[in-house]
Amino acid sequence: MTHPIIKDLNTRYTTKKYDATKRISAQDIEIIKQSIHLSASSINSQPWKFIVLESDEAKQRFHNTFANMFQFNQPHAKEASHTILFAYNPRFTKEQYKKVVDAEVTSGHLPAERYNDMLDGAFGFAELNTDETGFNGNWTKAQTYIALGNTLHTLARLGIASTPMEGVDAQLIGEEFKQELDGYVCDFALAMGYHKEGEDYNHGLPKARLPFEDVVTTL
Ligand SMILES: Cc1cc2nc3c(=O)[nH]c(=O)nc-3n(C[C@H](O)[C@H](O)[C@H](O)COP(=O)(O)O)c2cc1C
């Protein structure tokens, strides 16, 4: 298929080596940030924070978090142009959800008289996914992965290379970025930039996907 969307998604791939001399333009970074901000989430909960690491100091701090594990991803911390830390709120509360419903009304998306319908009704989805201690991190983390998928597609469109990384140390990231995370949890990150010619073994390889018929059923 030659549709541009399919071409983009066939061309994007997980980069294994970055060219440290190449930087994403300020204009493209702005598009990436706006795109991530527009990601969809269940009940529009947006239980996330995205921390964009751009400065050398921020990259060094991220680099430090590979002290104990996943060192195969560590070079990206400094060689990639930017990295985004994807973080989720492990205890998303109804009180916090009020901010979303406020935005629903002030944006003109929700009539003011329906404020309580949304607050009480929609939040039921969060409650269904909340345990007796108030933990709903499995659900909020799932929302954050939607933003990852959205960002991967945006990067594909922009022709920017990337590496989604679950191979990060959530505990050390939690300590190093404690202040910025403010109680949120980062279990995965996304390095972005431009691959290093000749040194990125993953570049140019064909896609390896399960047979289409095994995973897509049309009824
Ligand atoms: C959530 C997630 C976590 C991943 N974690 C890592 C990682 O830590 N390091 C790495 O090199 N690749 C990682 N990958 C890349 C996958 O291995 C890769 O997406 C998959 O093999 C498909 O290949 P493609 O991205 O080149 O199409 C991750 C991908 C996703 C979506």
PDBQT file of the ligand as one rigid body, heavy atoms in Angstrom, charges set to zero:
ROOT
HETATM    1  C1  LIG A 301       6.495   0.484  25.057  1.00  0.00    +0.000 C 
HETATM    2  C2  LIG A 301       7.741   0.129  24.317  1.00  0.00    +0.000 A 
HETATM    3  C3  LIG A 301       8.929  -0.088  25.000  1.00  0.00    +0.000 A 
HETATM    4  C4  LIG A 301      10.106  -0.363  24.324  1.00  0.00    +0.000 A 
HETATM    5  N1  LIG A 301      11.296  -0.446  25.015  1.00  0.00    +0.000 NA
HETATM    6  C5  LIG A 301      12.467  -0.503  24.301  1.00  0.00    +0.000 A 
HETATM    7  C6  LIG A 301      13.724  -0.336  24.940  1.00  0.00    +0.000 A 
HETATM    8  O1  LIG A 301      13.821  -0.172  26.158  1.00  0.00    +0.000 OA
HETATM    9  N2  LIG A 301      14.851  -0.336  24.175  1.00  0.00    +0.000 N 
HETATM   10  C7  LIG A 301      14.806  -0.514  22.823  1.00  0.00    +0.000 A 
HETATM   11  O2  LIG A 301      15.863  -0.487  22.154  1.00  0.00    +0.000 OA
HETATM   12  N3  LIG A 301      13.618  -0.686  22.188  1.00  0.00    +0.000 NA
HETATM   13  C8  LIG A 301      12.459  -0.669  22.881  1.00  0.00    +0.000 A 
HETATM   14  N4  LIG A 301      11.249  -0.767  22.234  1.00  0.00    +0.000 N 
HETATM   15  C9  LIG A 301      11.238  -0.952  20.770  1.00  0.00    +0.000 C 
HETATM   16  C10 LIG A 301      10.549  -2.227  20.301  1.00  0.00    +0.000 C 
HETATM   17  O3  LIG A 301      11.395  -3.323  20.468  1.00  0.00    +0.000 OA
HETATM   18  C11 LIG A 301      10.142  -2.003  18.857  1.00  0.00    +0.000 C 
HETATM   19  O4  LIG A 301       9.152  -0.993  18.811  1.00  0.00    +0.000 OA
HETATM   20  C12 LIG A 301       9.580  -3.242  18.190  1.00  0.00    +0.000 C 
HETATM   21  O5  LIG A 301      10.576  -4.232  18.075  1.00  0.00    +0.000 OA
HETATM   22  C13 LIG A 301       9.023  -2.916  16.806  1.00  0.00    +0.000 C 
HETATM   23  O6  LIG A 301      10.025  -2.377  15.985  1.00  0.00    +0.000 OA
HETATM   24  P1  LIG A 301       9.947  -0.938  15.325  1.00  0.00    +0.000 P 
HETATM   25  O7  LIG A 301       9.698   0.053  16.423  1.00  0.00    +0.000 OA
HETATM   26  O8  LIG A 301      11.321  -0.747  14.730  1.00  0.00    +0.000 OA
HETATM   27  O9  LIG A 301       8.870  -0.958  14.319  1.00  0.00    +0.000 OA
HETATM   28  C14 LIG A 301      10.074  -0.515  22.913  1.00  0.00    +0.000 A 
HETATM   29  C15 LIG A 301       8.868  -0.308  22.228  1.00  0.00    +0.000 A 
HETATM   30  C16 LIG A 301       7.720   0.031  22.912  1.00  0.00    +0.000 A 
HETATM   31  C17 LIG A 301       6.480   0.326  22.130  1.00  0.00    +0.000 C 
ENDROOT
TORSDOF 0
